Structure formats: C-alpha cells, structure tokens
Amino acid sequence: MAYSQIEYTSLTSAIAQGITTVKYGDKEITYRSLSEMLRIKSDMEVELGIKPGGIRRTYISHTKGLK
C-alpha cells in the first residue's frame, strides 16, 4: 500500500494523543488498538524510507574444533 507523509504525520500525532480515529483529508479511519497503529506506523516508516526495513539475514558458521 502506498502511504503519504501526511498520513504518517496524522497517524503519529494520533498515537501521541491516544486517539484511535484518524482523518486523512476526506477519509476517516478508526483503528482497533494502539498495537495495530504502531504496526502500521512501522510499515509506513519502512515504505517512506524513514526507517530501514526489509529482510535481515544472519549467517552462522561453525567448526568441528579440529585443526
């Protein structure tokens, strides 16, 4: 989904105020919970380039202990 900076700012402001209903221009969205709002805020940050995201890879190496 494509998010805008205005939507991100409105959501962040609503979270700070403890409000679960957010208006984006002519749209009004009511979120179920604060955790849902925080998850969507995190998604917005990744999509808008505010926070790095994507897949994190960890490589594991090991030896048998023999030299």
DSSP file (Angstrom, degrees, kcal/mol; ACC not computed):
  #  RESIDUE AA STRUCTURE BP1 BP2  ACC     N-H-->O    O-->H-N    N-H-->O    O-->H-N    TCO  KAPPA ALPHA  PHI   PSI    X-CA   Y-CA   Z-CA
    1    1 A M              0   0    0      0, 0.0     2,-0.6     0, 0.0    46,-0.0   0.000 360.0 360.0 360.0 140.5    0.0    0.0    0.0
    2    2 A A        -     0   0    0     46,-0.0     2,-0.3    45,-0.0    42,-0.1  -0.762 360.0-167.9 -90.2 122.5    1.3    3.5   -0.8
    3    3 A Y        -     0   0    0     -2,-0.6     2,-0.3    41,-0.1     3,-0.0  -0.765   7.9-143.3-106.7 154.2    1.4    5.8    2.2
    4    4 A S     >  -     0   0    0     -2,-0.3     4,-2.0     1,-0.1     5,-0.1  -0.741  25.8-114.4-112.0 164.3    2.0    9.5    2.1
    5    5 A Q  H  > S+     0   0    0     -2,-0.3     4,-2.6     1,-0.2     5,-0.2   0.848 117.6  56.7 -63.6 -34.2    3.9   11.8    4.5
    6    6 A I  H  > S+     0   0    0      2,-0.2     4,-2.5     1,-0.2    -1,-0.2   0.914 106.5  48.5 -64.7 -42.9    0.6   13.4    5.5
    7    7 A E  H  > S+     0   0    0      2,-0.2     4,-2.5     1,-0.2    -2,-0.2   0.907 112.1  49.8 -62.7 -41.6   -0.8   10.0    6.5
    8    8 A Y  H  X S+     0   0    0     -4,-2.0     4,-2.6     2,-0.2    -2,-0.2   0.927 111.6  47.7 -62.9 -45.3    2.3    9.3    8.5
    9    9 A T  H  X S+     0   0    0     -4,-2.6     4,-2.2     1,-0.2    -2,-0.2   0.906 112.8  48.9 -63.2 -42.2    2.2   12.6   10.3
   10   10 A S  H  X S+     0   0    0     -4,-2.5     4,-2.2     2,-0.2    -1,-0.2   0.911 112.9  47.2 -64.4 -42.8   -1.5   12.2   11.1
   11   11 A L  H  X S+     0   0    0     -4,-2.5     4,-2.4     2,-0.2    -2,-0.2   0.918 111.9  50.0 -66.0 -43.2   -1.0    8.7   12.5
   12   12 A T  H  X S+     0   0    0     -4,-2.6     4,-2.1     1,-0.2    -1,-0.2   0.903 111.5  49.1 -61.7 -41.5    2.0    9.7   14.6
   13   13 A S  H  X S+     0   0    0     -4,-2.2     4,-1.6     2,-0.2    -1,-0.2   0.903 110.5  50.2 -64.3 -42.1    0.0   12.6   16.0
   14   14 A A  H  X>S+     0   0    0     -4,-2.2     5,-2.5     2,-0.2     4,-1.1   0.897 109.5  51.2 -64.4 -40.7   -3.0   10.4   16.9
   15   15 A I  H ><5S+     0   0    0     -4,-2.4     3,-0.6     1,-0.2    -1,-0.2   0.927 109.2  50.8 -61.6 -44.4   -0.7    7.9   18.6
   16   16 A A  H 3<5S+     0   0    0     -4,-2.1    -1,-0.2     1,-0.2    -2,-0.2   0.829 114.8  43.4 -63.0 -32.1    0.8   10.7   20.7
   17   17 A Q  H 3<5S-     0   0    0     -4,-1.6    -1,-0.2    -5,-0.1    -2,-0.2   0.561 111.4-118.2 -90.2  -9.7   -2.6   11.9   21.7
   18   18 A G  T <<5 +     0   0    0     -4,-1.1     2,-0.4    -3,-0.6    -3,-0.2   0.763  64.4 144.7  77.9  25.8   -4.1    8.4   22.4
   19   19 A I      < -     0   0    0     -5,-2.5    -1,-0.3    -6,-0.2    -2,-0.1  -0.808  37.0-166.7-100.0 136.4   -6.7    8.8   19.7
   20   20 A T        +     0   0    0     -2,-0.4    11,-3.2    -3,-0.1     2,-0.5   0.486  69.9  76.5-101.1  -3.4   -7.7    5.7   17.6
   21   21 A T  E     -A   30   0A   0      9,-0.2     2,-0.4    -7,-0.1     9,-0.2  -0.939  62.2-174.7-109.6 126.8   -9.6    7.6   14.9
   22   22 A V  E     -A   29   0A   0      7,-3.2     7,-3.1    -2,-0.5     2,-0.5  -0.952  14.1-148.4-124.5 138.2   -7.5    9.4   12.3
   23   23 A K  E     -A   28   0A   0     -2,-0.4     2,-0.5     5,-0.2     5,-0.2  -0.918  10.0-175.1-108.2 130.6   -8.6   11.7    9.4
   24   24 A Y  E >   -A   27   0A   0      3,-2.3     3,-2.1    -2,-0.5     2,-0.5  -0.874  65.4 -65.9-119.5  92.8   -6.6   11.8    6.2
   25   25 A G  T 3  S-     0   0    0     -2,-0.5     0, 0.0     1,-0.3     0, 0.0  -0.499 122.7  -7.4  64.6-113.7   -8.2   14.6    4.1
   26   26 A D  T 3  S+     0   0    0     -2,-0.5     2,-0.3    -3,-0.1    -1,-0.3   0.401 122.2  87.7 -95.5   2.3  -11.7   13.3    3.3
   27   27 A K  E <   -A   24   0A   0     -3,-2.1    -3,-2.3     2,-0.0     2,-0.4  -0.748  55.9-163.8-102.5 150.0  -11.1    9.8    4.8
   28   28 A E  E     -A   23   0A   0     -2,-0.3     2,-0.4    -5,-0.2    -5,-0.2  -0.993   6.6-172.2-133.0 126.6  -11.6    8.7    8.4
   29   29 A I  E     -A   22   0A   0     -7,-3.1    -7,-3.2    -2,-0.4     2,-0.6  -0.967   9.8-158.8-122.6 132.4  -10.1    5.5    9.8
   30   30 A T  E     -A   21   0A   0     -2,-0.4    -9,-0.2    -9,-0.2     2,-0.2  -0.953  15.5-150.9-110.3 119.6  -10.7    4.0   13.2
   31   31 A Y        -     0   0    0    -11,-3.2     3,-0.1    -2,-0.6   -11,-0.0  -0.540  13.1-134.4 -87.9 154.6   -8.1    1.6   14.4
   32   32 A R  S    S-     0   0    0     -2,-0.2     2,-0.3     1,-0.2    -1,-0.1   0.845  77.7  -9.1 -76.6 -35.3   -8.8   -1.3   16.7
   33   33 A S     >  -     0   0    0      1,-0.1     4,-1.7   -13,-0.1    -1,-0.2  -0.964  65.2-103.2-157.3 168.1   -5.9   -0.8   19.1
   34   34 A L  H  > S+     0   0    0     -2,-0.3     4,-2.5     1,-0.2     5,-0.2   0.864 118.6  57.5 -65.2 -37.2   -2.7    1.1   19.8
   35   35 A S  H  > S+     0   0    0      1,-0.2     4,-2.0     2,-0.2    -1,-0.2   0.882 105.4  50.3 -64.2 -36.9   -0.6   -2.0   18.8
   36   36 A E  H  > S+     0   0    0      2,-0.2     4,-2.3     1,-0.2    -1,-0.2   0.913 110.9  49.6 -64.3 -42.0   -2.3   -2.0   15.3
   37   37 A M  H  X S+     0   0    0     -4,-1.7     4,-2.4     1,-0.2    -2,-0.2   0.899 110.7  49.3 -64.0 -41.1   -1.5    1.7   14.9
   38   38 A L  H  X S+     0   0    0     -4,-2.5     4,-2.1     2,-0.2    -1,-0.2   0.875 110.1  51.3 -67.1 -37.1    2.2    1.1   15.9
   39   39 A R  H  X S+     0   0    0     -4,-2.0     4,-2.0     2,-0.2    -2,-0.2   0.927 112.7  45.0 -64.7 -44.8    2.5   -1.8   13.4
   40   40 A I  H  X S+     0   0    0     -4,-2.3     4,-2.6     2,-0.2    -2,-0.2   0.879 110.5  54.7 -67.2 -37.7    1.1    0.3   10.6
   41   41 A K  H  X S+     0   0    0     -4,-2.4     4,-2.3     2,-0.2    -1,-0.2   0.909 108.3  49.5 -60.8 -41.8    3.3    3.3   11.7
   42   42 A S  H  X S+     0   0    0     -4,-2.1     4,-1.9     2,-0.2    -2,-0.2   0.904 110.1  50.3 -63.7 -41.8    6.3    0.9   11.4
   43   43 A D  H  X S+     0   0    0     -4,-2.0     4,-2.4     1,-0.2    -2,-0.2   0.906 110.6  50.4 -61.1 -42.1    5.2   -0.2    7.9
   44   44 A M  H  X S+     0   0    0     -4,-2.6     4,-2.9     1,-0.2     6,-0.3   0.907 107.2  53.8 -62.2 -42.5    4.8    3.4    6.9
   45   45 A E  H  X>S+     0   0    0     -4,-2.3     5,-2.0     1,-0.2     6,-1.8   0.889 110.8  46.0 -61.4 -39.9    8.3    4.3    8.1
   46   46 A V  H ><5S+     0   0    0     -4,-1.9     3,-0.8     4,-0.2    -1,-0.2   0.942 115.2  46.1 -67.0 -47.3    9.8    1.5    6.1
   47   47 A E  H 3<5S+     0   0    0     -4,-2.4    -2,-0.2     1,-0.2    -1,-0.2   0.866 114.7  46.8 -65.6 -36.9    7.9    2.4    2.9
   48   48 A L  H 3<5S-     0   0    0     -4,-2.9    -1,-0.2    -5,-0.2    -2,-0.2   0.531 113.9-116.0 -83.2  -5.6    8.6    6.1    3.3
   49   49 A G  T <<5S+     0   0    0     -3,-0.8    -3,-0.2    -4,-0.6    -4,-0.1   0.652  82.8 120.1  81.6  15.1   12.3    5.5    3.9
   50   50 A I  S   <S+     0   0    0     -5,-2.0    -4,-0.2    -6,-0.3    -5,-0.1   0.852  80.5  26.5 -77.7 -36.3   12.3    6.9    7.4
   51   51 A K  S    S-     0   0    0     -6,-1.8    -2,-0.3    -9,-0.1    -1,-0.2  -0.991  89.9-114.2-128.9 132.8   13.4    3.6    9.0
   52   52 A P        +     0   0    0      0, 0.0     2,-0.2     0, 0.0    -6,-0.1  -0.379  47.7 159.5 -64.3 144.8   15.4    0.9    7.2
   53   53 A G        +     0   0    0     -7,-0.2     2,-0.2    -8,-0.1   -10,-0.0  -0.644  13.4  95.1-143.3-159.7   13.5   -2.3    6.7
   54   54 A G  S    S-     0   0    0     -2,-0.2     2,-0.4     2,-0.1    -8,-0.0  -0.598  80.1 -20.0 101.8-163.6   13.5   -5.4    4.7
   55   55 A I        -     0   0    0     -2,-0.2     2,-0.5     1,-0.0    -2,-0.1  -0.672  53.7-151.6 -87.8 130.8   14.8   -8.9    5.3
   56   56 A R        -     0   0    0     -2,-0.4     2,-0.4     2,-0.0    -2,-0.1  -0.893  13.5-160.3-101.0 127.4   17.6   -9.3    7.9
   57   57 A R        -     0   0    0     -2,-0.5     2,-0.4     2,-0.0    -2,-0.0  -0.893   7.6-167.3-111.8 139.0   19.9  -12.2    7.3
   58   58 A T        -     0   0    0     -2,-0.4     2,-0.5     2,-0.0    -2,-0.0  -0.991   8.3-154.6-123.0 129.4   22.1  -13.8    9.8
   59   59 A Y        -     0   0    0     -2,-0.4     2,-0.4     2,-0.0    -2,-0.0  -0.886   6.5-159.8-106.9 134.7   24.8  -16.2    8.8
   60   60 A I        -     0   0    0     -2,-0.5     2,-0.4     2,-0.0    -2,-0.0  -0.924   9.1-177.3-114.2 134.0   26.1  -18.9   11.2
   61   61 A S        +     0   0    0     -2,-0.4     2,-0.3     2,-0.0    -2,-0.0  -0.954   5.0 172.8-128.0 153.2   29.4  -20.6   10.8
   62   62 A H        -     0   0    0     -2,-0.4     2,-0.3     0, 0.0    -2,-0.0  -0.977  15.8-151.5-151.7 161.8   30.9  -23.4   12.9
   63   63 A T        -     0   0    0     -2,-0.3    -2,-0.0     1,-0.0     0, 0.0  -0.886  28.2-121.6-130.5 164.8   33.8  -25.7   13.0
   64   64 A K        -     0   0    0     -2,-0.3     3,-0.1     2,-0.2    -1,-0.0   0.536  52.0-113.3 -83.2  -5.9   34.3  -29.2   14.5
   65   65 A G  S    S+     0   0    0      1,-0.3     2,-0.3     2,-0.0    -1,-0.0   0.495  76.5 128.0  87.7   3.0   37.1  -27.9   16.6
   66   66 A L              0   0    0      1,-0.1    -1,-0.3     0, 0.0    -2,-0.2  -0.717 360.0 360.0 -94.4 142.9   39.7  -29.9   14.8
   67   67 A K              0   0    0     -2,-0.3    -1,-0.1    -3,-0.1    -2,-0.0   0.405 360.0 360.0-114.8 360.0   42.9  -28.3   13.5
